[in-house]
Every structure is written in C-alpha cells, then in structure tokens.
Amino acid sequence: MSKKHIEDCVRDSLESYFKDLNGTEPAGIYDMMVRVVEKPLLEVVMQQAAQNQSRAAEWLGLNRNTLRKKLLEHKLLK
C-alpha cells in the first residue's frame, strides 16, 4: 500500500463525514482525526514491533516516553 492510497482513504472518509453532516457545521475535526488515526496506528505498530516500545518508538519517530504516554491515553497498555 502506498502513501498515496492511505491519503486517498483519509480523503474519502472525510468527504463521507461532511456528506453525513448534511450541512451541519462541524467542530473539532483536527482533534477527531488525530484520535481516530492514532489508536489504530499505535495498535498496528506495536503488534509489528512485537510489543517492543523502543523499537516502535523508533519506527514512529517518537521518544519512548511519548509513545508510552500515548499508549496509556489509548488504554493500550495493561
């Protein structure tokens, strides 16, 4: 899957979101998008990194402490 394909999926989802609003004014779109994308991103990367936080943080370009904070926020740590 290419970066372009992922962008197309996000674009299509946003267009559907606006269509579903049916003229209603949206609010907080940026925060909503970050929330809905961040959790599955963290889930998949952690799975691919065999739950190794240091490796996952490196792949994501994050500090390990930042990754740990995000994992806790999304209730992905036990």
PDB file of N, CA, C and O in Angstrom:
ATOM      1  N   MET A   1       0.861  -1.182   0.000  1.00  0.00           N
ATOM      2  CA  MET A   1       0.000   0.000   0.000  1.00  0.00           C
ATOM      3  C   MET A   1       0.898   1.233   0.000  1.00  0.00           C
ATOM      4  O   MET A   1       1.872   1.307   0.750  1.00  0.00           O
ATOM      5  N   SER A   2       0.568   2.165  -0.822  1.00  0.00           N
ATOM      6  CA  SER A   2       1.373   3.375  -0.927  1.00  0.00           C
ATOM      7  C   SER A   2       0.833   4.485  -0.037  1.00  0.00           C
ATOM      8  O   SER A   2      -0.313   4.459   0.410  1.00  0.00           O
ATOM      9  N   LYS A   3       1.698   5.452   0.200  1.00  0.00           N
ATOM     10  CA  LYS A   3       1.296   6.641   0.961  1.00  0.00           C
ATOM     11  C   LYS A   3       0.096   7.304   0.286  1.00  0.00           C
ATOM     12  O   LYS A   3      -0.811   7.795   0.959  1.00  0.00           O
ATOM     13  N   LYS A   4       0.098   7.315  -1.023  1.00  0.00           N
ATOM     14  CA  LYS A   4      -0.996   7.919  -1.788  1.00  0.00           C
ATOM     15  C   LYS A   4      -2.320   7.209  -1.487  1.00  0.00           C
ATOM     16  O   LYS A   4      -3.359   7.857  -1.362  1.00  0.00           O
ATOM     17  N   HIS A   5      -2.280   5.890  -1.372  1.00  0.00           N
ATOM     18  CA  HIS A   5      -3.505   5.133  -1.090  1.00  0.00           C
ATOM     19  C   HIS A   5      -4.053   5.495   0.289  1.00  0.00           C
ATOM     20  O   HIS A   5      -5.261   5.661   0.460  1.00  0.00           O
ATOM     21  N   ILE A   6      -3.173   5.614   1.258  1.00  0.00           N
ATOM     22  CA  ILE A   6      -3.613   5.989   2.610  1.00  0.00           C
ATOM     23  C   ILE A   6      -4.236   7.379   2.578  1.00  0.00           C
ATOM     24  O   ILE A   6      -5.282   7.608   3.186  1.00  0.00           O
ATOM     25  N   GLU A   7      -3.597   8.305   1.872  1.00  0.00           N
ATOM     26  CA  GLU A   7      -4.152   9.666   1.752  1.00  0.00           C
ATOM     27  C   GLU A   7      -5.530   9.627   1.112  1.00  0.00           C
ATOM     28  O   GLU A   7      -6.436  10.343   1.538  1.00  0.00           O
ATOM     29  N   ASP A   8      -5.691   8.797   0.095  1.00  0.00           N
ATOM     30  CA  ASP A   8      -6.992   8.676  -0.575  1.00  0.00           C
ATOM     31  C   ASP A   8      -8.053   8.137   0.379  1.00  0.00           C
ATOM     32  O   ASP A   8      -9.195   8.596   0.358  1.00  0.00           O
ATOM     33  N   CYS A   9      -7.688   7.170   1.213  1.00  0.00           N
ATOM     34  CA  CYS A   9      -8.630   6.615   2.192  1.00  0.00           C
ATOM     35  C   CYS A   9      -9.076   7.683   3.185  1.00  0.00           C
ATOM     36  O   CYS A   9     -10.258   7.776   3.514  1.00  0.00           O
ATOM     37  N   VAL A  10      -8.131   8.485   3.659  1.00  0.00           N
ATOM     38  CA  VAL A  10      -8.455   9.559   4.600  1.00  0.00           C
ATOM     39  C   VAL A  10      -9.350  10.591   3.914  1.00  0.00           C
ATOM     40  O   VAL A  10     -10.346  11.034   4.487  1.00  0.00           O
ATOM     41  N   ARG A  11      -8.999  10.965   2.708  1.00  0.00           N
ATOM     42  CA  ARG A  11      -9.785  11.948   1.951  1.00  0.00           C
ATOM     43  C   ARG A  11     -11.216  11.453   1.737  1.00  0.00           C
ATOM     44  O   ARG A  11     -12.176  12.192   1.950  1.00  0.00           O
ATOM     45  N   ASP A  12     -11.345  10.198   1.314  1.00  0.00           N
ATOM     46  CA  ASP A  12     -12.680   9.614   1.094  1.00  0.00           C
ATOM     47  C   ASP A  12     -13.496   9.600   2.387  1.00  0.00           C
ATOM     48  O   ASP A  12     -14.688   9.907   2.378  1.00  0.00           O
ATOM     49  N   SER A  13     -12.853   9.245   3.491  1.00  0.00           N
ATOM     50  CA  SER A  13     -13.554   9.211   4.782  1.00  0.00           C
ATOM     51  C   SER A  13     -14.022  10.597   5.195  1.00  0.00           C
ATOM     52  O   SER A  13     -15.138  10.763   5.689  1.00  0.00           O
ATOM     53  N   LEU A  14     -13.166  11.591   4.992  1.00  0.00           N
ATOM     54  CA  LEU A  14     -13.552  12.962   5.345  1.00  0.00           C
ATOM     55  C   LEU A  14     -14.693  13.470   4.463  1.00  0.00           C
ATOM     56  O   LEU A  14     -15.603  14.145   4.945  1.00  0.00           O
ATOM     57  N   GLU A  15     -14.639  13.148   3.188  1.00  0.00           N
ATOM     58  CA  GLU A  15     -15.726  13.563   2.299  1.00  0.00           C
ATOM     59  C   GLU A  15     -17.044  12.909   2.725  1.00  0.00           C
ATOM     60  O   GLU A  15     -18.091  13.555   2.690  1.00  0.00           O
ATOM     61  N   SER A  16     -17.001  11.645   3.121  1.00  0.00           N
ATOM     62  CA  SER A  16     -18.202  10.964   3.620  1.00  0.00           C
ATOM     63  C   SER A  16     -18.689  11.600   4.913  1.00  0.00           C
ATOM     64  O   SER A  16     -19.893  11.744   5.125  1.00  0.00           O
ATOM     65  N   TYR A  17     -17.757  11.979   5.775  1.00  0.00           N
ATOM     66  CA  TYR A  17     -18.099  12.633   7.041  1.00  0.00           C
ATOM     67  C   TYR A  17     -18.860  13.929   6.777  1.00  0.00           C
ATOM     68  O   TYR A  17     -19.894  14.183   7.395  1.00  0.00           O
ATOM     69  N   PHE A  18     -18.346  14.750   5.858  1.00  0.00           N
ATOM     70  CA  PHE A  18     -19.022  16.010   5.541  1.00  0.00           C
ATOM     71  C   PHE A  18     -20.378  15.768   4.892  1.00  0.00           C
ATOM     72  O   PHE A  18     -21.337  16.496   5.147  1.00  0.00           O
ATOM     73  N   LYS A  19     -20.449  14.742   4.052  1.00  0.00           N
ATOM     74  CA  LYS A  19     -21.730  14.413   3.422  1.00  0.00           C
ATOM     75  C   LYS A  19     -22.749  14.008   4.489  1.00  0.00           C
ATOM     76  O   LYS A  19     -23.907  14.421   4.436  1.00  0.00           O
ATOM     77  N   ASP A  20     -22.311  13.198   5.459  1.00  0.00           N
ATOM     78  CA  ASP A  20     -23.198  12.745   6.535  1.00  0.00           C
ATOM     79  C   ASP A  20     -23.657  13.895   7.431  1.00  0.00           C
ATOM     80  O   ASP A  20     -24.729  13.828   8.033  1.00  0.00           O
ATOM     81  N   LEU A  21     -22.847  14.945   7.516  1.00  0.00           N
ATOM     82  CA  LEU A  21     -23.248  16.106   8.321  1.00  0.00           C
ATOM     83  C   LEU A  21     -24.461  16.809   7.724  1.00  0.00           C
ATOM     84  O   LEU A  21     -25.222  17.468   8.432  1.00  0.00           O
ATOM     85  N   ASN A  22     -24.629  16.660   6.408  1.00  0.00           N
ATOM     86  CA  ASN A  22     -25.796  17.216   5.728  1.00  0.00           C
ATOM     87  C   ASN A  22     -25.995  18.701   6.023  1.00  0.00           C
ATOM     88  O   ASN A  22     -27.101  19.150   6.322  1.00  0.00           O
ATOM     89  N   GLY A  23     -24.888  19.456   5.933  1.00  0.00           N
ATOM     90  CA  GLY A  23     -24.976  20.901   6.126  1.00  0.00           C
ATOM     91  C   GLY A  23     -24.737  21.373   7.546  1.00  0.00           C
ATOM     92  O   GLY A  23     -24.567  22.572   7.766  1.00  0.00           O
ATOM     93  N   THR A  24     -24.719  20.469   8.519  1.00  0.00           N
ATOM     94  CA  THR A  24     -24.440  20.845   9.898  1.00  0.00           C
ATOM     95  C   THR A  24     -22.984  21.272  10.009  1.00  0.00           C
ATOM     96  O   THR A  24     -22.103  20.649   9.416  1.00  0.00           O
ATOM     97  N   GLU A  25     -22.731  22.332  10.766  1.00  0.00           N
ATOM     98  CA  GLU A  25     -21.362  22.829  10.946  1.00  0.00           C
ATOM     99  C   GLU A  25     -20.538  21.849  11.780  1.00  0.00           C
ATOM    100  O   GLU A  25     -20.957  21.467  12.873  1.00  0.00           O
ATOM    101  N   PRO A  26     -19.376  21.439  11.281  1.00  0.00           N
ATOM    102  CA  PRO A  26     -18.513  20.549  12.052  1.00  0.00           C
ATOM    103  C   PRO A  26     -17.747  21.319  13.124  1.00  0.00           C
ATOM    104  O   PRO A  26     -17.645  22.545  13.074  1.00  0.00           O
ATOM    105  N   ALA A  27     -17.214  20.585  14.087  1.00  0.00           N
ATOM    106  CA  ALA A  27     -16.380  21.203  15.122  1.00  0.00           C
ATOM    107  C   ALA A  27     -15.321  20.206  15.560  1.00  0.00           C
ATOM    108  O   ALA A  27     -15.594  19.010  15.667  1.00  0.00           O
ATOM    109  N   GLY A  28     -14.124  20.690  15.811  1.00  0.00           N
ATOM    110  CA  GLY A  28     -13.056  19.851  16.340  1.00  0.00           C
ATOM    111  C   GLY A  28     -12.594  18.747  15.413  1.00  0.00           C
ATOM    112  O   GLY A  28     -12.238  17.659  15.868  1.00  0.00           O
ATOM    113  N   ILE A  29     -12.597  19.015  14.123  1.00  0.00           N
ATOM    114  CA  ILE A  29     -12.238  17.983  13.147  1.00  0.00           C
ATOM    115  C   ILE A  29     -10.797  17.511  13.328  1.00  0.00           C
ATOM    116  O   ILE A  29     -10.523  16.314  13.246  1.00  0.00           O
ATOM    117  N   TYR A  30      -9.887  18.429  13.571  1.00  0.00           N
ATOM    118  CA  TYR A  30      -8.481  18.053  13.695  1.00  0.00           C
ATOM    119  C   TYR A  30      -8.282  17.064  14.843  1.00  0.00           C
ATOM    120  O   TYR A  30      -7.679  16.007  14.660  1.00  0.00           O
ATOM    121  N   ASP A  31      -8.789  17.410  16.019  1.00  0.00           N
ATOM    122  CA  ASP A  31      -8.644  16.518  17.177  1.00  0.00           C
ATOM    123  C   ASP A  31      -9.339  15.185  16.939  1.00  0.00           C
ATOM    124  O   ASP A  31      -8.824  14.140  17.339  1.00  0.00           O
ATOM    125  N   MET A  32     -10.485  15.206  16.303  1.00  0.00           N
ATOM    126  CA  MET A  32     -11.200  13.978  15.996  1.00  0.00           C
ATOM    127  C   MET A  32     -10.349  13.080  15.099  1.00  0.00           C
ATOM    128  O   MET A  32     -10.234  11.880  15.352  1.00  0.00           O
ATOM    129  N   MET A  33      -9.760  13.647  14.066  1.00  0.00           N
ATOM    130  CA  MET A  33      -8.952  12.867  13.133  1.00  0.00           C
ATOM    131  C   MET A  33      -7.710  12.303  13.804  1.00  0.00           C
ATOM    132  O   MET A  33      -7.340  11.154  13.564  1.00  0.00           O
ATOM    133  N   VAL A  34      -7.069  13.099  14.636  1.00  0.00           N
ATOM    134  CA  VAL A  34      -5.885  12.601  15.344  1.00  0.00           C
ATOM    135  C   VAL A  34      -6.271  11.408  16.215  1.00  0.00           C
ATOM    136  O   VAL A  34      -5.567  10.398  16.228  1.00  0.00           O
ATOM    137  N   ARG A  35      -7.378  11.516  16.937  1.00  0.00           N
ATOM    138  CA  ARG A  35      -7.821  10.418  17.806  1.00  0.00           C
ATOM    139  C   ARG A  35      -8.128   9.149  17.011  1.00  0.00           C
ATOM    140  O   ARG A  35      -7.700   8.061  17.396  1.00  0.00           O
ATOM    141  N   VAL A  36      -8.856   9.277  15.919  1.00  0.00           N
ATOM    142  CA  VAL A  36      -9.288   8.083  15.186  1.00  0.00           C
ATOM    143  C   VAL A  36      -8.156   7.437  14.391  1.00  0.00           C
ATOM    144  O   VAL A  36      -8.228   6.251  14.070  1.00  0.00           O
ATOM    145  N   VAL A  37      -7.126   8.191  14.073  1.00  0.00           N
ATOM    146  CA  VAL A  37      -5.995   7.630  13.338  1.00  0.00           C
ATOM    147  C   VAL A  37      -4.912   7.120  14.289  1.00  0.00           C
ATOM    148  O   VAL A  37      -4.275   6.102  14.019  1.00  0.00           O
ATOM    149  N   GLU A  38      -4.708   7.821  15.390  1.00  0.00           N
ATOM    150  CA  GLU A  38      -3.602   7.496  16.284  1.00  0.00           C
ATOM    151  C   GLU A  38      -3.740   6.109  16.928  1.00  0.00           C
ATOM    152  O   GLU A  38      -2.764   5.362  16.985  1.00  0.00           O
ATOM    153  N   LYS A  39      -4.916   5.764  17.403  1.00  0.00           N
ATOM    154  CA  LYS A  39      -5.074   4.481  18.104  1.00  0.00           C
ATOM    155  C   LYS A  39      -4.769   3.289  17.197  1.00  0.00           C
ATOM    156  O   LYS A  39      -3.958   2.444  17.577  1.00  0.00           O
ATOM    157  N   PRO A  40      -5.386   3.182  16.006  1.00  0.00           N
ATOM    158  CA  PRO A  40      -5.046   2.034  15.160  1.00  0.00           C
ATOM    159  C   PRO A  40      -3.583   2.060  14.705  1.00  0.00           C
ATOM    160  O   PRO A  40      -2.970   1.007  14.532  1.00  0.00           O
ATOM    161  N   LEU A  41      -3.030   3.247  14.514  1.00  0.00           N
ATOM    162  CA  LEU A  41      -1.616   3.354  14.160  1.00  0.00           C
ATOM    163  C   LEU A  41      -0.757   2.728  15.257  1.00  0.00           C
ATOM    164  O   LEU A  41       0.134   1.926  14.976  1.00  0.00           O
ATOM    165  N   LEU A  42      -1.031   3.098  16.505  1.00  0.00           N
ATOM    166  CA  LEU A  42      -0.265   2.560  17.626  1.00  0.00           C
ATOM    167  C   LEU A  42      -0.478   1.054  17.780  1.00  0.00           C
ATOM    168  O   LEU A  42       0.469   0.317  18.053  1.00  0.00           O
ATOM    169  N   GLU A  43      -1.714   0.600  17.608  1.00  0.00           N
ATOM    170  CA  GLU A  43      -2.006  -0.832  17.728  1.00  0.00           C
ATOM    171  C   GLU A  43      -1.206  -1.648  16.721  1.00  0.00           C
ATOM    172  O   GLU A  43      -0.580  -2.647  17.076  1.00  0.00           O
ATOM    173  N   VAL A  44      -1.231  -1.221  15.474  1.00  0.00           N
ATOM    174  CA  VAL A  44      -0.556  -1.979  14.414  1.00  0.00           C
ATOM    175  C   VAL A  44       0.961  -1.919  14.574  1.00  0.00           C
ATOM    176  O   VAL A  44       1.640  -2.936  14.436  1.00  0.00           O
ATOM    177  N   VAL A  45       1.487  -0.746  14.861  1.00  0.00           N
ATOM    178  CA  VAL A  45       2.938  -0.627  15.010  1.00  0.00           C
ATOM    179  C   VAL A  45       3.425  -1.449  16.199  1.00  0.00           C
ATOM    180  O   VAL A  45       4.452  -2.122  16.106  1.00  0.00           O
ATOM    181  N   MET A  46       2.701  -1.401  17.308  1.00  0.00           N
ATOM    182  CA  MET A  46       3.100  -2.202  18.468  1.00  0.00           C
ATOM    183  C   MET A  46       3.047  -3.693  18.149  1.00  0.00           C
ATOM    184  O   MET A  46       3.923  -4.449  18.569  1.00  0.00           O
ATOM    185  N   GLN A  47       2.041  -4.113  17.420  1.00  0.00           N
ATOM    186  CA  GLN A  47       1.938  -5.520  17.028  1.00  0.00           C
ATOM    187  C   GLN A  47       3.117  -5.908  16.137  1.00  0.00           C
ATOM    188  O   GLN A  47       3.740  -6.949  16.345  1.00  0.00           O
ATOM    189  N   GLN A  48       3.420  -5.073  15.150  1.00  0.00           N
ATOM    190  CA  GLN A  48       4.518  -5.367  14.231  1.00  0.00           C
ATOM    191  C   GLN A  48       5.881  -5.329  14.923  1.00  0.00           C
ATOM    192  O   GLN A  48       6.817  -6.004  14.497  1.00  0.00           O
ATOM    193  N   ALA A  49       5.987  -4.538  15.988  1.00  0.00           N
ATOM    194  CA  ALA A  49       7.230  -4.427  16.754  1.00  0.00           C
ATOM    195  C   ALA A  49       7.278  -5.445  17.893  1.00  0.00           C
ATOM    196  O   ALA A  49       8.141  -5.358  18.767  1.00  0.00           O
ATOM    197  N   ALA A  50       6.363  -6.401  17.886  1.00  0.00           N
ATOM    198  CA  ALA A  50       6.287  -7.444  18.913  1.00  0.00           C
ATOM    199  C   ALA A  50       6.219  -6.840  20.318  1.00  0.00           C
ATOM    200  O   ALA A  50       6.851  -7.332  21.253  1.00  0.00           O
ATOM    201  N   GLN A  51       5.438  -5.761  20.443  1.00  0.00           N
ATOM    202  CA  GLN A  51       5.217  -5.051  21.717  1.00  0.00           C
ATOM    203  C   GLN A  51       6.484  -4.398  22.280  1.00  0.00           C
ATOM    204  O   GLN A  51       6.512  -4.013  23.449  1.00  0.00           O
ATOM    205  N   ASN A  52       7.518  -4.273  21.468  1.00  0.00           N
ATOM    206  CA  ASN A  52       8.759  -3.640  21.898  1.00  0.00           C
ATOM    207  C   ASN A  52       8.615  -2.122  21.743  1.00  0.00           C
ATOM    208  O   ASN A  52       8.645  -1.593  20.632  1.00  0.00           O
ATOM    209  N   GLN A  53       8.458  -1.438  22.873  1.00  0.00           N
ATOM    210  CA  GLN A  53       8.197   0.003  22.842  1.00  0.00           C
ATOM    211  C   GLN A  53       9.362   0.793  22.260  1.00  0.00           C
ATOM    212  O   GLN A  53       9.146   1.782  21.560  1.00  0.00           O
ATOM    213  N   SER A  54      10.572   0.380  22.533  1.00  0.00           N
ATOM    214  CA  SER A  54      11.736   1.102  22.000  1.00  0.00           C
ATOM    215  C   SER A  54      11.762   1.016  20.483  1.00  0.00           C
ATOM    216  O   SER A  54      11.986   2.017  19.803  1.00  0.00           O
ATOM    217  N   ARG A  55      11.535  -0.172  19.955  1.00  0.00           N
ATOM    218  CA  ARG A  55      11.518  -0.354  18.503  1.00  0.00           C
ATOM    219  C   ARG A  55      10.361   0.433  17.880  1.00  0.00           C
ATOM    220  O   ARG A  55      10.542   1.125  16.878  1.00  0.00           O
ATOM    221  N   ALA A  56       9.173   0.322  18.479  1.00  0.00           N
ATOM    222  CA  ALA A  56       8.005   1.031  17.947  1.00  0.00           C
ATOM    223  C   ALA A  56       8.229   2.541  17.972  1.00  0.00           C
ATOM    224  O   ALA A  56       7.891   3.237  17.015  1.00  0.00           O
ATOM    225  N   ALA A  57       8.793   3.042  19.056  1.00  0.00           N
ATOM    226  CA  ALA A  57       9.062   4.481  19.151  1.00  0.00           C
ATOM    227  C   ALA A  57      10.018   4.915  18.048  1.00  0.00           C
ATOM    228  O   ALA A  57       9.830   5.966  17.435  1.00  0.00           O
ATOM    229  N   GLU A  58      11.032   4.114  17.800  1.00  0.00           N
ATOM    230  CA  GLU A  58      11.985   4.440  16.732  1.00  0.00           C
ATOM    231  C   GLU A  58      11.287   4.472  15.378  1.00  0.00           C
ATOM    232  O   GLU A  58      11.487   5.397  14.590  1.00  0.00           O
ATOM    233  N   TRP A  59      10.467   3.457  15.113  1.00  0.00           N
ATOM    234  CA  TRP A  59       9.746   3.404  13.838  1.00  0.00           C
ATOM    235  C   TRP A  59       8.826   4.604  13.658  1.00  0.00           C
ATOM    236  O   TRP A  59       8.683   5.130  12.555  1.00  0.00           O
ATOM    237  N   LEU A  60       8.202   5.031  14.757  1.00  0.00           N
ATOM    238  CA  LEU A  60       7.264   6.152  14.704  1.00  0.00           C
ATOM    239  C   LEU A  60       7.958   7.519  14.728  1.00  0.00           C
ATOM    240  O   LEU A  60       7.340   8.542  14.434  1.00  0.00           O
ATOM    241  N   GLY A  61       9.232   7.523  15.077  1.00  0.00           N
ATOM    242  CA  GLY A  61       9.950   8.790  15.198  1.00  0.00           C
ATOM    243  C   GLY A  61       9.568   9.542  16.454  1.00  0.00           C
ATOM    244  O   GLY A  61       9.565  10.772  16.483  1.00  0.00           O
ATOM    245  N   LEU A  62       9.240   8.776  17.506  1.00  0.00           N
ATOM    246  CA  LEU A  62       8.833   9.358  18.783  1.00  0.00           C
ATOM    247  C   LEU A  62       9.833   8.983  19.866  1.00  0.00           C
ATOM    248  O   LEU A  62      10.554   7.991  19.756  1.00  0.00           O
ATOM    249  N   ASN A  63       9.861   9.791  20.904  1.00  0.00           N
ATOM    250  CA  ASN A  63      10.578   9.437  22.116  1.00  0.00           C
ATOM    251  C   ASN A  63       9.819   8.291  22.770  1.00  0.00           C
ATOM    252  O   ASN A  63       8.589   8.263  22.716  1.00  0.00           O
ATOM    253  N   ARG A  64      10.526   7.343  23.388  1.00  0.00           N
ATOM    254  CA  ARG A  64       9.861   6.195  24.005  1.00  0.00           C
ATOM    255  C   ARG A  64       8.872   6.634  25.084  1.00  0.00           C
ATOM    256  O   ARG A  64       7.803   6.038  25.218  1.00  0.00           O
ATOM    257  N   ASN A  65       9.213   7.659  25.847  1.00  0.00           N
ATOM    258  CA  ASN A  65       8.298   8.151  26.879  1.00  0.00           C
ATOM    259  C   ASN A  65       7.026   8.730  26.270  1.00  0.00           C
ATOM    260  O   ASN A  65       5.938   8.566  26.823  1.00  0.00           O
ATOM    261  N   THR A  66       7.163   9.402  25.138  1.00  0.00           N
ATOM    262  CA  THR A  66       6.000   9.941  24.432  1.00  0.00           C
ATOM    263  C   THR A  66       5.110   8.803  23.943  1.00  0.00           C
ATOM    264  O   THR A  66       3.886   8.861  24.069  1.00  0.00           O
ATOM    265  N   LEU A  67       5.732   7.773  23.388  1.00  0.00           N
ATOM    266  CA  LEU A  67       4.963   6.609  22.936  1.00  0.00           C
ATOM    267  C   LEU A  67       4.221   5.985  24.110  1.00  0.00           C
ATOM    268  O   LEU A  67       3.034   5.680  24.005  1.00  0.00           O
ATOM    269  N   ARG A  68       4.911   5.795  25.222  1.00  0.00           N
ATOM    270  CA  ARG A  68       4.287   5.189  26.403  1.00  0.00           C
ATOM    271  C   ARG A  68       3.084   6.017  26.864  1.00  0.00           C
ATOM    272  O   ARG A  68       2.042   5.461  27.212  1.00  0.00           O
ATOM    273  N   LYS A  69       3.228   7.334  26.866  1.00  0.00           N
ATOM    274  CA  LYS A  69       2.126   8.224  27.260  1.00  0.00           C
ATOM    275  C   LYS A  69       0.924   8.030  26.331  1.00  0.00           C
ATOM    276  O   LYS A  69      -0.216   7.952  26.789  1.00  0.00           O
ATOM    277  N   LYS A  70       1.187   7.952  25.027  1.00  0.00           N
ATOM    278  CA  LYS A  70       0.106   7.778  24.058  1.00  0.00           C
ATOM    279  C   LYS A  70      -0.555   6.401  24.206  1.00  0.00           C
ATOM    280  O   LYS A  70      -1.772   6.277  24.072  1.00  0.00           O
ATOM    281  N   LEU A  71       0.243   5.380  24.479  1.00  0.00           N
ATOM    282  CA  LEU A  71      -0.303   4.038  24.696  1.00  0.00           C
ATOM    283  C   LEU A  71      -1.217   4.025  25.914  1.00  0.00           C
ATOM    284  O   LEU A  71      -2.274   3.393  25.896  1.00  0.00           O
ATOM    285  N   LEU A  72      -0.815   4.716  26.962  1.00  0.00           N
ATOM    286  CA  LEU A  72      -1.658   4.807  28.157  1.00  0.00           C
ATOM    287  C   LEU A  72      -2.944   5.589  27.872  1.00  0.00           C
ATOM    288  O   LEU A  72      -4.024   5.190  28.309  1.00  0.00           O
ATOM    289  N   GLU A  73      -2.828   6.695  27.144  1.00  0.00           N
ATOM    290  CA  GLU A  73      -4.004   7.507  26.796  1.00  0.00           C
ATOM    291  C   GLU A  73      -5.042   6.692  26.036  1.00  0.00           C
ATOM    292  O   GLU A  73      -6.245   6.871  26.229  1.00  0.00           O
ATOM    293  N   HIS A  74      -4.575   5.798  25.176  1.00  0.00           N
ATOM    294  CA  HIS A  74      -5.482   4.983  24.355  1.00  0.00           C
ATOM    295  C   HIS A  74      -5.793   3.640  25.010  1.00  0.00           C
ATOM    296  O   HIS A  74      -6.412   2.769  24.399  1.00  0.00           O
ATOM    297  N   LYS A  75      -5.354   3.480  26.269  1.00  0.00           N
ATOM    298  CA  LYS A  75      -5.606   2.261  27.026  1.00  0.00           C
ATOM    299  C   LYS A  75      -5.065   1.018  26.292  1.00  0.00           C
ATOM    300  O   LYS A  75      -5.713  -0.027  26.236  1.00  0.00           O
ATOM    301  N   LEU A  76      -3.866   1.173  25.737  1.00  0.00           N
ATOM    302  CA  LEU A  76      -3.235   0.070  25.012  1.00  0.00           C
ATOM    303  C   LEU A  76      -2.149  -0.606  25.835  1.00  0.00           C
ATOM    304  O   LEU A  76      -1.479  -1.517  25.349  1.00  0.00           O
ATOM    305  N   LEU A  77      -1.970  -0.171  27.070  1.00  0.00           N
ATOM    306  CA  LEU A  77      -1.039  -0.830  27.987  1.00  0.00           C
ATOM    307  C   LEU A  77      -1.817  -1.442  29.121  1.00  0.00           C
ATOM    308  O   LEU A  77      -2.807  -0.880  29.588  1.00  0.00           O
ATOM    309  N   LYS A  78      -1.367  -2.592  29.560  1.00  0.00           N
ATOM    310  CA  LYS A  78      -2.052  -3.285  30.654  1.00  0.00           C
ATOM    311  C   LYS A  78      -1.417  -2.957  31.974  1.00  0.00           C
ATOM    312  O   LYS A  78      -1.860  -3.450  33.011  1.00  0.00           O
TER     313      LYS A  78
END
